[in-house]
Amino acid sequence: MKITGVKAYQVDLPLHEKSYKWSGGKSVEVFDSTVVALETDEGLIGYGESCPLGPAYLPSYALGVRAGIEELAPTLIGLDPTNILHVNRVIDHALRGHPYVKSPIDVACWDILGKVTGQPVCTLLGGRFGEDFVLYRAISQQAPADMAANVAGYRAEGYTRYQLKVGGDPDVDIERIHAVAAEMQPGEKLVADANTGWLRHEAMRVVDACKDVDVYIEQPCLTYDECLSVRRHTNRPFVMDECVDDVQMLCKGLADMAFDVVNLKISKLGGLTKAKQARDLCVSHGIAMTLEDTWGGDFVTAAIAHFAHSCPRELQFTSTDFNSYGPVVMADDAPQRQGGRMAAPATPGLGCTPKMDVLGDPVINTK
């Protein structure tokens, strides 16, 4: 089998709640997503998606996805998409860095491999654990009382995990954490996610003020060393995300005991191949994981579902369902949230079929 064509489609993803806000006053109203299609000489097509969380979250941006795909597309023609490690080596040689560009290519290869073998991607990633898996709901940054008021509505939708967006004024963030924590019920979990937004002295104040609150502290500061300092200062369970951006950093964090939970984002790591490497390392060390991506629609949600469903249940801290955050449906048969849980499709590959009327005309078409 050979890749004969590479197409990319641009899709706008608005939000039901109109905007998504997190640390440092950053916000997005409409997400700019790119869907990649790898065409083959046997008629099978694989799909992947990359959707950065705006241009100021990680070193990634929407136009960069498409520029990178256009750069890499000629190197993909003639490759066997089922030889996934070889494809990864080729694109890593052709373009240094830019994992968020490579992620949809890698995911599309897994989609094709699943279709060739007649197996869902989760089976290929290691197996299917349980009937479904648990999801979290992000609480966009607002005034403390408003964030607390949102909990009841999300609970009514079935969620039991909540990711509270903090990382602003530390005094207000302390109020936010206490206000939302007061709404928690037995069995629910709360994560205060600063998204790198605090300076170290601010983070120290917040964790001290919350030392008696049942809350996880996530990525308080920008750098690994700053986060490690805060981790060693607090008695709260600790999560790292943005600064663990490859397997080498994960190994360092494991050696330093830098976290109790780590967020593995598919596009941050460069696709399912490298995300699986990271996940398997965490499994061998008994480290719980949030298995997700930066943002996206149906194809990202499907990739997350397969990634999460192939993780042992006791180590799957939580995941997310981005396709429920907005009204755009870009694929048929994509996984859907049922209450606060989701399951990966049991059909071959990612298990979802693009709605071509939603994808529109390709913005990249390389033969």
N, C-alpha and C positions, 0 to 999 in steps of 0.2 A: 504493500500500500504506500502511496506517495501523496504528499500535499500538492495540490494543483492550483490552489487559489487561496488568497487571504482577503477577507472583507472586514470592514469595521463600520459600525453604525453608531450614531450619536442619538441619545435619548434623554430628554429632560424629565426629571423626577421631582415634581412638586410634593408638598407635604399636606396631610390632612390638617395639621395644627399650624400651618402657614410658615413657621420658621423653627429652626433648631439652633439653640444657643448654648455655648459652653464657655470655657475659661477665657479671660482676657478680652471680653466683649466680642468674641468671634461668633458669627452666625451664618447660616445658609438658609435661603428661602427655596431655591430650586437646585437640586443636585444634577450635575452634568455627568452622565454615565456613558461608557463606551462598551458596546457588545462586539466581540470578535468572533468571526466564523472562519473555521479552517475547512476548506473543501478538499476532497480526496478523489483519486482516480477510480475508486470503487463506489462513488456516489454517496458515501457517508459524510456528514458535516458535523463538526464538533463546535460547541459554543462555550465562550467564557465571557466574563464581564469584569470591568474595573471601574470603580467610582470613588475617587478621592473625596475626603471630607473637606471640600474647599481647598484653596491653595496654601493655607497657613497652619494646617494641622501637622502633617508630616511633610518631608521633602518630596511632594508629589502634587500634580495639578492636572486638571482634566485635559487641557490642550496637550500636555506632555504625554499623556497616554497615547493619543492619536499620532503625535509626532514620532514617538518611539515605535509604534506599530508600523508606521510607514517606513521607518529605517530598517526594521527587522524583517519585514514581509519578504523581500527578495531572498533572504538567507533561508527562509522556511520552504521555499518551493523545491520539491524533490525529496524532502525528508520524509521518513516514515513516522507518522504521528504516534504510533503505538510503541515506538522506541523512545520512551519519554525522557530517560536520563540523557540520551544522546541529543535530543532536541534542546534540553536545558544547557548542555555543554556548548552547543552551537550558538545559542542566543547569548549566553554569558560571555563567550569569546567575541561576539560581534558588537555587544553593547555593554560597557562596564557599568555596574550599578543599575539603577532604575528598576527595582523589583516590581513596582506597581504596573509597569509596562509589560513585563514578562508574565505576570500572573494570569491574565486571560488566555494567553497562548497555552500555558501549561494546563490550565483547567480544561480548555477545549481539547487538548490531547487526551486527558483522562476521560472526557465525554466520549470521544471516539473509541478509546480502548474498551470502555464499557459496552458500547454498541457492537463492537466486533466480537466480544466474548459473551454477549448476552447477559451481562451482570451489571447491577447498580454500582456506582462509583464507591459507595461505602463498603461494599464487599471487597472491592479491589484494594481499598485503603486499610483493610485489616479485619473486616467483619462488621456485623450489625449487632450492637449491644442494646438489648431491651426493645420495647415497643415504640418508645419515643424519648424525648429529652426535654429538659427544662429550659425556659427562655427568661431573659430579663427585659425590663422596660426602662429605657432611658427617660429621666425626668429633666427636661430642658431647663436651663438656668432662668429663674425668675425670683421674685420676692419670696422670702421663706414661707409665709403663710400660703401663697399660691402653690408653691411646690408641694407642701404638705397636703393641700386640698386635692391635688391630682392623684394621690395614692388610692383613694377610694374608687375612683373611676377605673384605674388600671387594674385594681384588684377585682373589680366586677368583670373585667375582660379575662380574668384567669391568671394574671401574673402573680408570682410570689417572690420575685427577685427584682430589685429596683436599683438602678444606677443613677445616683444623684449628681448632677453636674454642678461642681463647685469650682474652686480655682480663681475666685474673684477677691473682693475685699475679705480679709480673713475674719473680721468681726461679723460680717454678714454671713459668711460661710459657716461659722460656728452656730449661728442662729438657724441656718438652713438644716444643718445636720441634726441638731436637737429637735427641731420642729418635725422633720420627716421621721426621725427615729421614734418619736412619740406616737406615730401612726402605725408602727409595725405591729403585726400580730404573730403569735407563736408559729414557728416554722418558716417565717419570711426572712429574707436576707437583704441588708442594705449596704451598698458600696458608695462611698463618697469619692467621686472621680474628679481629681483636680486637673487632669489633662495637662500637666506640666506648669500649671498657672501660678503656683506660689514660689516666692523666694524661700530660702531655707529657714530663715528666722520666722517667717510667716507660717510655714508648715509646722515648725516646732510649737508655735502658739496654738495652732488648731488641734494638733494631736494631743497636746496637754489638756486642752479644754474638753476634749472628747474621750478622755481616758476611761471614763465609766459608761460610755455609750456603746451599744452593740452595733458596731459599724466596721466595715473594711475600709482601709485607706488605700486609694489607688493613685499611682504616679503623681506624687505631690509636686515634684520639681522637674526641671528640664533635663538635668544630667543624671547619669547612673550614680556617680559618687555622691551627689546631693541626696538622691533618693535613698541610697544605702545608709547615709548618715541619719536620715529621719527614721528609717526602718529600725535602726539600732537604738533609737531614742524612745520609740513608742511600744506599748503593750498591745496595740490593736493589730489584727491580722492584716497583712500587707500584700498589695497587688502591684506588679510592674507591667507596663504596657509599652509606651512609645519608645523607650530607650532599649528595649530588647527587640532588635530589628534583624537579627540573623542568628544562626546556630552558634557562632562564636560567642556572641554576647549572652546567649542563653547558657552556654557552658560556664561562662564567668559567673553569672548570677547563681547558678546551681552550686558552684564551688564556694561562693561567698555566703550562701544561704540568704540571698538578698530579697527573697519573696516567699510568701506562702501560696500565692496564686499568681499565674502569669497569663497575660492575654496574648493569644496567638492569632494574629490577623493574616488572612491568606495573602492578600496583596502586599502587605508590609514585608512578608517573607519571600515573595516572588512566585507564589502559586502553591498548589496542593502538594507537589513533590517535596518542597523544602518545608512546608508546614507539617507534613507527615514526619519528616526527620525530627523536627522540633518536638512534635507531640510524643513520638516514641521515646525520645530522651526524657521527657517529663514523666512518662509512664514508668520508665525504669527507675526514676528517682522518687516516685510517689508524690509528684507535685500536681495539684489540681490546676485546671486550665479553664479560661474563658475562650471558647472556640468561635471565631467570628471573622469579620472583615471591617474595612473602614466605613463603607456604605454601599448601597446598590439596590438593584431591583430583583426580578425573579431568578436570574441566572446566578447572581451572587448568593441569594438566599438558598438556592438549591445546592451550591457548592458548600456553604456553611452547614447545611443539613447533613450532607454526606460526611463531611469532616467530623461533625459532632457525633453523629450516630455511630461512627466507627471508633469512638473513644470509650474505654471502660467507664461505666456509669459513675463509680465512686470518685473518679478523677475529672469528670466533666462538671465543672463548677456551674457554668451556664453558657448560653449562646443567645443569638438574637434572630429576629425575623424582619429584616428591613422591608420586605415587600408589603408588610401591613401598615407601614408608616405613611404611605401615599396612595393615590388613586390609580396610578398607571399600572396596567397589566401588560407585560411585554411577552409573556409566554403562557401557553396552555399547560395544565397539569403540574405547575410548579408547587412545591410544598407550601402548605398554609398552616397558620397557627390554629390550634384547637385548644381553646382556653389559654393557659400559659405554657403550652408544650407544642412540640412539632415533631414530625417524623420525616425521614428522607424517603423519596419515592423508591418503590421496589422494582421499577422498570429499568431497562438497560441505560447505562450512561448516567447523565444528570437527571434524566427522566422528564424533561420538559421540552416543549416544542415552541419555537419563536412565533409570535404573531407578526408576520411581515408587514402588515398594514401599520403596526405601531413602530416597528424599527425603521420603516421608510427606505429611502434609497441609501446605498452605502456611501460613506464619505471617503473610504479607502477601498480600492478594488485592484489587487495585485494578482496577476496571473504568471 
